[in-house]
Amino acid sequence: MIILGPPGAGKGTQAELIAAERGIPHISTGDIFRDNIKRETPLGVQVKGILDSGGYVPDEVTNEIVADRLAQDDAKDGFLLDGYPRTLAQVKALDELLAGDGHALDAVLELQVDEQELVQRLVKRAETSGRADDTEDVIRERQEIYRRETAPLVQTYTERDLVVDVDGMGEMSAVTDRIRAALDKVAADR
């Protein structure tokens, strides 16, 4: 399963809850990158400048990280990808990876949130968490990158009848309830 939505849509929070309820790992490329930056690994050093300027890590690096993570034992019975794929090239890489293992996606959740709400959420998060990568300029740049590069994934996955649209506005618990209902419907329909 994949969870999509622009930065600040609540993907990480909701993915943690979904993964815990369903007994699958929440695989966040953003968390993997931030952990590597904190530990100052070669990957962390490589991506720090990219993230600080509001960009995204190159597909080749991200694909390798995801392939390695999906090969781990806890992901054999399912997983929830958060922050991946972001581009059509990453979709292709994921398709090839899953096909090679005899697996396929069950659903692609898309959290839909108003852009001004996203900016407000991320500015507030920056104030409370001290995340240096969440300046308003960087936030707006990431929103633009998302619209330009990642939003087309929704069309690809819609053509495959995998997209489940979820209203990401409002209280966290209300969004969680909407996601749970949507996933239950997908399970009943398949």
C-alpha positions in Angstrom: 0.0 0.0 0.0 1.1 3.6 -0.7 0.0 6.8 1.0 0.2 9.9 -1.2 -0.4 13.6 -0.5 1.6 16.8 -0.5 4.1 17.6 2.2 2.1 18.4 5.4 -1.0 16.4 4.4 -0.5 14.2 7.5 0.9 11.2 5.6 3.4 10.2 8.3 1.0 10.5 11.2 -1.8 8.6 9.4 0.7 6.0 8.0 1.9 5.2 11.6 -1.6 4.5 12.7 -2.6 2.5 9.6 0.6 0.4 9.8 0.1 -0.3 13.5 -3.6 -1.3 13.0 -2.7 -3.6 10.1 0.5 -5.1 11.5 2.7 -3.9 8.6 5.8 -1.6 8.6 5.4 2.1 7.9 8.3 2.8 5.5 9.0 6.5 5.2 11.7 7.6 2.9 11.8 11.0 4.7 12.4 9.3 8.0 15.2 7.2 6.5 16.8 10.3 5.0 16.5 12.3 8.3 18.0 9.4 10.3 21.0 9.2 8.0 21.5 13.0 8.1 21.4 12.9 12.0 23.9 10.0 12.0 26.0 11.8 9.3 26.2 8.8 7.2 27.5 9.1 3.6 23.8 9.1 2.4 23.0 11.7 5.0 25.7 14.0 3.9 24.7 13.5 0.3 21.0 14.4 0.8 21.3 17.1 3.4 22.0 19.9 0.9 19.3 18.7 -1.4 16.6 18.6 1.4 17.8 22.0 2.9 17.2 23.7 -0.5 13.7 22.2 -0.8 14.6 19.6 -3.4 14.0 15.8 -3.6 16.6 13.1 -3.4 17.4 11.6 -6.9 15.4 8.6 -8.0 18.3 6.2 -8.2 19.3 6.8 -4.5 15.7 6.6 -3.3 14.9 3.4 -5.4 17.9 1.7 -3.8 16.9 2.7 -0.3 13.3 1.4 -0.8 14.4 -1.9 -2.5 16.7 -2.6 0.5 14.0 -1.8 3.0 11.3 -3.9 1.2 13.7 -6.9 1.2 13.7 -6.9 5.0 11.6 -9.7 6.7 9.0 -7.5 8.3 7.8 -6.2 4.9 7.2 -9.7 3.4 3.5 -9.7 4.3 2.8 -6.1 3.4 4.0 -2.6 3.9 2.8 1.0 3.7 5.1 3.3 1.7 5.1 7.0 2.7 7.0 9.5 0.5 7.6 6.9 -2.2 7.1 6.8 -5.1 7.3 10.5 -5.9 7.9 10.3 -9.7 6.8 8.2 -12.6 10.3 6.8 -12.8 10.0 5.6 -9.2 6.6 4.1 -10.0 8.3 2.0 -12.7 11.1 1.0 -10.4 8.6 -0.1 -7.7 6.5 -2.0 -10.3 9.6 -3.9 -11.3 10.6 -4.6 -7.8 7.2 -5.9 -6.7 6.8 -7.9 -9.9 10.2 -9.5 -9.3 8.9 -10.6 -5.9 5.5 -11.7 -7.1 3.7 -8.9 -5.3 1.4 -6.1 -6.3 -0.1 -3.0 -4.6 -3.5 -3.3 -3.0 -4.3 0.4 -2.7 -3.0 4.0 -3.1 -4.4 6.3 -0.5 -4.4 10.0 -1.5 -4.8 12.5 1.3 -6.4 15.7 -0.1 -5.7 18.9 1.8 -6.0 22.6 0.9 -2.6 24.2 0.1 -3.0 27.1 2.5 -3.8 24.6 5.3 -0.7 22.7 4.3 1.5 25.7 4.6 0.0 26.6 8.0 0.5 23.1 9.3 4.2 23.0 8.2 5.0 26.4 9.5 3.5 25.4 12.9 5.4 22.1 12.8 8.7 24.0 12.2 8.0 26.2 15.2 7.3 23.3 17.5 9.8 20.7 16.3 12.7 22.9 15.2 12.9 21.3 11.7 15.3 23.6 9.8 13.9 22.3 6.5 10.5 23.8 7.1 10.8 27.5 6.2 7.9 29.0 4.3 9.9 29.4 1.1 11.0 25.7 1.3 7.4 24.6 2.1 6.0 26.4 -1.0 8.8 25.0 -3.2 8.0 21.5 -2.0 4.3 22.1 -2.8 5.2 23.2 -6.3 7.5 20.2 -6.8 4.7 17.9 -5.6 2.2 19.3 -8.0 4.7 19.1 -10.9 6.3 15.7 -10.3 4.2 13.7 -7.9 0.6 14.5 -8.6 0.8 12.7 -12.0 1.2 9.5 -10.1 -2.4 9.7 -9.0 -3.4 9.5 -12.7 -1.3 6.4 -13.2 -2.7 4.7 -10.2 -6.2 5.8 -11.0 -5.9 4.1 -14.4 -5.0 0.9 -12.4 -8.1 1.4 -10.2 -5.9 1.6 -7.1 -6.5 5.2 -5.8 -8.6 5.8 -2.7 -9.3 9.5 -2.2 -9.5 10.6 1.4 -10.3 14.1 2.7 -7.3 15.0 4.8 -8.8 18.1 6.3 -10.0 18.4 9.9 -9.0 16.6 13.1 -6.5 13.8 13.0 -9.0 11.3 14.4 -11.6 12.2 11.8 -9.1 11.7 9.0 -8.1 8.3 10.6 -11.7 7.2 10.6 -12.2 8.2 7.0 -9.0 6.2 6.0 -10.1 3.2 8.0 -13.5 3.2 6.3 -12.0 3.6 2.9 -9.6 0.7 3.4 -12.3 -1.5 4.8 -14.3 -0.8 1.6 -11.3 -1.6 -0.6 -10.9 -4.9 1.2 -14.6 -5.7 0.8 -14.5 -4.9 -2.9 -11.5 -7.0 -3.7 
